[in-house]
């Protein structure tokens, strides 16, 4: 596997680059960026079609920097400078394990004070330069697609929080053994937790900014699908434990054209240290699974890419607001439900029924997708009938 993105580069080109970019984090970040880009395209299209409208906001112009502003800016400068300064003076320690370094107490006080002073000064003088004798409120027009940066940050923070909460609930015993390590580990993120928390936070932001919630969720449907798929490639390349059950079956003849790793894979050098030692490998990431397993993360990527193409292709043809999002929810539920049959996951036992967390949520999403489509269809029919009357 390739724990860091530079491992892929070094493997392909025979180089020895050492950059602190983990492959898992790289693909997660890439998934958010590509998802946000597709949403931005859709928001622009819907505005051109008259389905979304420009938002009017009041902004105070010419006011000086407040003490509160300077304190907040200085705080972030101090925190960021502490880590950046430490990275500058001890880069190899940071590059060896970036996430442990970020959440450790290591850093540089010199870097803290320097960056805090720079940011406070920049904020103060930039506000002073634009200061008016009498500050005034102005109406500013904002296009919905211009808020995509804020939507990206909100969805990323809330999504990662939800993914981590759901993962810890699913693996409660591991959380109890090492709560700090479980919270701050970048491995172990449950997609459904991210989807639920991210959706709730973005919908709140949309309502706050008077953006049509229905049009926004439809605009996000293809982006969510491709983001899920790209994020799964992070699981695949790093070997973060999101793999399938043991697959000792011979590859079927009709799949003989596929590379063997697409059928069963042992995930050598996986980041979670699962399996048996690799001889003569030394240092970190020196284990390989004893038995090959289904590479379910790769299957997720392929399926989600196909479903993204489908959703992107039909998005202009579906005229019922809310229907595209309902279809996406239904597809994700069906896809994940059947994928769970060959995935390694903790099972819950209730009244003689064994099920994983993902299977339970998958069923709920399937039902929600069906109900949602029916609801939006009926609502649209009622609207059309009132229009004719």
Secondary structure by P-SEA (a helix, b strand, c coil): ccccaaaaaaaaccccccccccaaaaaaaaaaaaaaaaaaaaaaaaaaaccbbbbbbbbbccccccaaaaaaaaaaaaaaaaaaaaaaacaaaaaacaaaaaacccccaaaaaaaaaaaaaaaaaaaaaacccbbbbbbbbbccccaaaaaaaaaaaaaaaaaaaaaaaaaaaaaaacaaaaaaccccccaaaaaaaaaaaaaaaaaaacccaaaaaaaaaaaaaaaaaaaaaaaaaaccccccccccccccccccccccccccccccccccccccccccccccccccccccccaaaaaaaaaaaaaaaaaaaacccccccaaaaaaaaaaaaaaaaaaacccbbbbbbcccccccaaaaaaaaaaaaaaaaaaaaaaaaaaaaaaaac
